[in-house]
């Protein structure tokens, strides 16, 4: 899973926890970046800054939610190496 996938997954978990759709504009505000920058992170462009955005998003999640995202990423990485 690319960083963009991790960002989308963290975004979805935050939405689920809050039981509402969180627009990219609001998510961008939460992590202190422009809406355009956040959209680029979700698309997988500008990976170095996307990593900072991912860390900001993860800091908004509970430990078990972070573990779920990391395990999903690890499983996907393992599957890619076995293909």
C-alpha positions in Angstrom: 0.0 0.0 0.0 1.4 3.4 -1.0 1.4 6.3 1.4 -1.7 7.6 -0.4 -3.6 4.4 0.5 -2.6 4.8 4.1 -3.9 8.4 4.1 -7.2 7.3 2.6 -7.5 4.5 5.1 -6.8 6.8 8.1 -9.4 9.3 6.6 -12.0 6.6 6.4 -11.4 5.5 10.0 -11.8 9.0 11.2 -15.0 9.3 9.3 -16.3 6.1 10.7 -15.5 7.1 14.3 -17.2 10.4 13.8 -20.1 8.8 11.9 -20.1 11.4 9.2 -18.4 12.3 5.9 -15.4 14.5 6.4 -14.6 16.5 3.3 -11.0 16.7 2.2 -11.1 20.4 2.9 -11.8 19.8 6.6 -9.2 17.0 6.8 -6.6 19.3 5.2 -7.5 22.0 7.9 -7.1 19.4 10.7 -3.5 18.5 9.6 -2.6 22.1 8.6 -2.2 21.9 4.9 -4.1 23.3 1.9 -7.0 21.5 0.4 -5.0 21.1 -2.8 -2.0 19.6 -1.0 -4.3 17.1 0.8 -5.9 16.1 -2.4 -2.4 15.5 -3.9 -1.4 13.4 -0.9 -4.5 11.2 -1.4 -3.6 10.8 -5.1 0.0 9.8 -4.2 1.9 12.8 -5.4 4.4 14.6 -3.2 5.3 11.6 -1.1 7.7 13.2 1.4 5.1 15.7 2.5 2.4 13.1 2.4 4.3 11.2 5.1 4.0 14.2 7.4 0.3 14.3 6.6 0.0 10.6 7.4 1.6 11.1 10.7 -0.7 14.0 11.5 -3.7 11.8 10.6 -2.5 8.8 12.6 -2.1 11.1 15.7 -5.9 11.6 15.5 -6.6 7.9 15.8 -6.7 5.4 18.6 -3.9 2.9 19.0 -6.0 0.0 17.8 -7.0 1.9 14.7 -3.3 2.7 13.9 -2.4 -1.0 14.4 -5.2 -2.0 12.0 -3.8 0.4 9.3 -0.2 -0.8 9.8 -1.2 -4.5 9.7 -3.2 -3.9 6.5 -0.1 -2.2 5.0 2.2 -5.0 6.1 -0.2 -7.7 4.7 -0.4 -5.9 1.4 3.4 -5.6 1.2 3.8 -9.3 1.9 1.3 -10.2 -0.8 3.2 -8.0 -3.3 6.5 -9.8 -2.5 4.8 -13.2 -3.0 3.3 -12.3 -6.4 
